Amino acid sequence: MPRVFLFGYYGYGNLGDELLCDYYVRLFRQYFPGLELVVLSASKQLSPENSSAPFTVASRWNFRRLGRMMSPGDLLVGGGGSIFQDVTSKRSLLYYLTLLRLARWRGVSIILTGQGIGPLSAWGRKAARPVLNLAGAIACRDQRSLLTLAAMEVNAPQLYLGVDPLWDYPLPPPRLAVAARGQRKPMIGYILRSGGSREQKHLLLTLRSLFANLQLITLSPADDEEAHKLVDELALGSPWCIRDPEEFCLLAPELTLVLSERLHGLLLAARCRIPGIGLGQDPKLHAFCRQMDWTCWGWRDPSLLMGVCTLIKKMIADPVSAYQKVQQQAKIMEQKGEEDRRWFINQVQTVLSGR
């Protein structure tokens, strides 16, 4: 039987990326139970015992071992995330490009799905173009990523426009009735990313002053230390350090709206039918907010403080309308997520049937 190698930014404890890993493990075990699945991880903590389905873990850094494991007819799957970019690190981009080259050298087919492409420098585009053209199919989670590939002249793979794979992740149904949104004291959730700017601190101080009921939330261990510092400085309650999507869904009914510096914080809010606001320079946040018809402010935007506070007051004044708007768009996105799943399964079947 062929092997499937699944890779992404797995094993670092970031909730969104670990959910992407679990999502694709579930798909392979449901639709292709006879395949040997190998997950490339940075940590041994990512293990079959902690997952919904069994798989083999291999170190993402051991190229020699991976090369020995790969055989012609196997499949390499890039399962979601913003990994093909060089804003945070050129080294990271080189790692993923090297992995793809190794796979093709070993006769392995490549499918990249749920991808957010870029931002890429001129150097990054030049380095990535020939390697991305080695893939058989690439599914992008937003139009900006698809246009980036087109501008790079990545045209050998089959290109597909989808949504973030976590729109299809199995979550409990939203728990809060529409009427209850307008009957309780408003609470603002703020999903934090470490390394915050002066603008972030100023915004948090303003939110605490104007709205009082402010809850800091983290989705990654890397953000916990800063969150605890901020609650001390701002005299807030303990942060919610969330590592499980069901925990988020359980706590979500307490929130009136969510501001998030992390993409999958916005997505979890939408899945729970909570209105959201994006914060930060990251293009993936802005792309997601365009899909949801939400607003996303960059830290350098002169209207940031006034705009965010005005929008929050509007949502608090009419929470039922805000909820209904999110409910409508989230249903559309979830239906698209189901379509994307069928497309992906078809791509895998096509590759394996030609083995």
HUWO-V910179 format. One record per residue. RES is the residue in three letters. PHI is phi as a letter, one per 40 degrees, with the letter a starting at -180 (999 if undefined). OMEGA is omega in whole degrees, -180 to 180 (none if undefined). Layout:
res = (RES;RES)
phi = (PHI;PHI)
omega = (OMEGA;OMEGA)
This chain:
res = (MET;PRO;ARG;VAL;PHE;LEU;PHE;GLY;TYR;TYR;GLY;TYR;GLY;ASN;LEU;GLY;ASP;GLU;LEU;LEU;CYS;ASP;TYR;TYR;VAL;ARG;LEU;PHE;ARG;GLN;TYR;PHE;PRO;GLY;LEU;GLU;LEU;VAL;VAL;LEU;SER;ALA;SER;LYS;GLN;LEU;SER;PRO;GLU;ASN;SER;SER;ALA;PRO;PHE;THR;VAL;ALA;SER;ARG;TRP;ASN;PHE;ARG;ARG;LEU;GLY;ARG;MET;MET;SER;PRO;GLY;ASP;LEU;LEU;VAL;GLY;GLY;GLY;GLY;SER;ILE;PHE;GLN;ASP;VAL;THR;SER;LYS;ARG;SER;LEU;LEU;TYR;TYR;LEU;THR;LEU;LEU;ARG;LEU;ALA;ARG;TRP;ARG;GLY;VAL;SER;ILE;ILE;LEU;THR;GLY;GLN;GLY;ILE;GLY;PRO;LEU;SER;ALA;TRP;GLY;ARG;LYS;ALA;ALA;ARG;PRO;VAL;LEU;ASN;LEU;ALA;GLY;ALA;ILE;ALA;CYS;ARG;ASP;GLN;ARG;SER;LEU;LEU;THR;LEU;ALA;ALA;MET;GLU;VAL;ASN;ALA;PRO;GLN;LEU;TYR;LEU;GLY;VAL;ASP;PRO;LEU;TRP;ASP;TYR;PRO;LEU;PRO;PRO;PRO;ARG;LEU;ALA;VAL;ALA;ALA;ARG;GLY;GLN;ARG;LYS;PRO;MET;ILE;GLY;TYR;ILE;LEU;ARG;SER;GLY;GLY;SER;ARG;GLU;GLN;LYS;HIS;LEU;LEU;LEU;THR;LEU;ARG;SER;LEU;PHE;ALA;ASN;LEU;GLN;LEU;ILE;THR;LEU;SER;PRO;ALA;ASP;ASP;GLU;GLU;ALA;HIS;LYS;LEU;VAL;ASP;GLU;LEU;ALA;LEU;GLY;SER;PRO;TRP;CYS;ILE;ARG;ASP;PRO;GLU;GLU;PHE;CYS;LEU;LEU;ALA;PRO;GLU;LEU;THR;LEU;VAL;LEU;SER;GLU;ARG;LEU;HIS;GLY;LEU;LEU;LEU;ALA;ALA;ARG;CYS;ARG;ILE;PRO;GLY;ILE;GLY;LEU;GLY;GLN;ASP;PRO;LYS;LEU;HIS;ALA;PHE;CYS;ARG;GLN;MET;ASP;TRP;THR;CYS;TRP;GLY;TRP;ARG;ASP;PRO;SER;LEU;LEU;MET;GLY;VAL;CYS;THR;LEU;ILE;LYS;LYS;MET;ILE;ALA;ASP;PRO;VAL;SER;ALA;TYR;GLN;LYS;VAL;GLN;GLN;GLN;ALA;LYS;ILE;MET;GLU;GLN;LYS;GLY;GLU;GLU;ASP;ARG;ARG;TRP;PHE;ILE;ASN;GLN;VAL;GLN;THR;VAL;LEU;SER;GLY;ARG)
phi = (999;c;c;b;b;b;b;i;c;c;g;b;g;c;d;d;c;c;c;c;d;c;d;c;c;d;c;c;c;c;c;b;c;c;c;c;b;b;b;c;b;c;b;c;c;c;b;d;c;c;b;c;a;c;a;b;b;b;c;c;c;c;c;c;c;c;c;c;c;c;b;d;g;c;b;b;b;c;c;g;h;b;c;c;a;b;c;c;a;c;c;c;c;c;d;c;c;c;c;c;c;c;c;c;c;c;g;c;c;b;b;b;b;g;c;b;c;g;c;b;c;d;c;c;c;c;c;c;d;c;c;c;c;c;c;c;a;b;b;b;c;a;c;d;c;c;c;c;c;c;c;c;g;c;b;c;c;c;b;a;c;b;b;c;d;c;c;b;c;c;b;c;c;d;c;b;c;d;c;c;c;c;b;b;c;c;b;b;c;b;c;c;b;c;g;c;c;c;c;c;c;c;c;c;c;c;c;c;c;c;b;g;c;b;b;c;b;b;b;a;d;c;b;c;c;c;c;c;c;c;c;c;c;c;f;b;c;d;c;c;c;c;b;b;c;c;c;c;c;c;c;d;d;c;c;c;a;b;b;a;c;b;d;c;c;c;c;c;c;c;c;c;g;b;c;b;b;c;b;h;c;d;d;c;c;c;c;c;c;c;c;c;g;b;b;b;b;c;c;c;c;c;c;d;c;c;c;c;c;c;c;c;c;c;c;c;c;b;c;c;c;c;c;c;c;c;d;c;c;c;c;c;c;c;c;c;d;c;c;c;c;c;c;c;d;c;c;c;c;c;c;c;c;c;c)
omega = (179;174;171;178;-178;-179;177;178;-172;174;-179;175;179;-172;-178;-178;179;176;176;178;-178;180;-177;174;178;-178;-178;180;179;-172;-178;-173;-178;-178;170;-176;179;180;178;-173;175;-174;175;178;173;-172;178;-179;-178;-173;178;-177;-176;175;176;178;174;178;-180;-175;-174;-178;-179;179;180;178;179;-178;-175;179;176;-178;175;-177;174;-177;171;-171;170;176;178;-172;-180;179;179;177;-180;-177;172;-179;179;178;180;178;-176;178;177;179;180;179;178;-179;-178;177;180;177;-178;176;-176;170;176;-174;180;-171;166;-174;177;0;179;174;176;177;-178;178;-180;-179;-174;-173;-177;-178;178;177;176;-177;176;-179;177;174;179;-177;178;-175;180;180;179;179;176;177;180;179;178;-176;170;-172;179;180;167;-178;-175;178;180;176;178;-178;-177;169;-179;-179;-178;178;174;178;178;-170;-170;176;-177;-175;-176;-179;-177;-173;-176;180;-178;173;-180;175;180;-180;-167;166;-177;-179;-175;-177;175;179;178;-179;180;180;180;177;180;179;179;-178;-174;-170;173;-173;-175;-178;175;-178;173;178;-179;177;-179;-177;-171;-176;-180;179;180;176;-177;-180;176;-178;-174;-179;178;174;-178;179;171;178;-169;179;-176;-178;179;175;177;-179;179;-177;-174;-179;178;-174;175;178;-177;166;-175;171;179;-178;-173;167;176;-178;177;176;-180;179;178;177;176;177;-176;175;178;-180;175;-177;-172;-179;-178;175;-179;179;180;-180;175;179;-177;-174;174;178;177;180;169;-176;-178;-179;-178;-180;-174;-172;-180;-178;-180;-178;178;-180;178;179;179;180;180;-179;-179;-176;-178;178;179;179;-177;178;178;-178;-179;-176;180;178;178;-178;178;176;178;177;176;177;180;178;180;178;-178;180;178;179;179;179;180;179;-175;179;179;-178;none)
